[in-house]
């Protein structure tokens, strides 16, 4: 994967961490009520991650929502 992205492994790890970690944690949650309800819910969150949108797995914070919103906006 690092060769495909032409990136060094430590840099690649930093790029992938964050939202992707939250998605995996939610998918593996012990408490069923806190997991994705369907495989489609998981797929939709992965799609949001790939599109650079706010993922539902991450606990919402004002700073996170603002950062994701401002990065996707062009003037």
Secondary structure in CASP SS format (residue, H / E / C, confidence):
PFRMAT SS
TARGET T0000
AUTHOR 0000-0000-0000
METHOD secondary structure of the structure
MODEL  1
X C 1.00
X H 1.00
X H 1.00
X H 1.00
X H 1.00
X C 1.00
X C 1.00
X C 1.00
X H 1.00
X H 1.00
X H 1.00
X H 1.00
X H 1.00
X H 1.00
X H 1.00
X H 1.00
X C 1.00
X C 1.00
X H 1.00
X H 1.00
X H 1.00
X H 1.00
X H 1.00
X H 1.00
X H 1.00
X H 1.00
X H 1.00
X C 1.00
X C 1.00
X C 1.00
X C 1.00
X H 1.00
X H 1.00
X H 1.00
X C 1.00
X C 1.00
X C 1.00
X C 1.00
X H 1.00
X H 1.00
X H 1.00
X H 1.00
X H 1.00
X H 1.00
X H 1.00
X H 1.00
X H 1.00
X H 1.00
X H 1.00
X H 1.00
X H 1.00
X C 1.00
X C 1.00
X C 1.00
X C 1.00
X C 1.00
X C 1.00
X C 1.00
X C 1.00
X C 1.00
X C 1.00
X H 1.00
X H 1.00
X H 1.00
X H 1.00
X H 1.00
X H 1.00
X H 1.00
X H 1.00
X H 1.00
X H 1.00
X H 1.00
X C 1.00
X C 1.00
X C 1.00
END
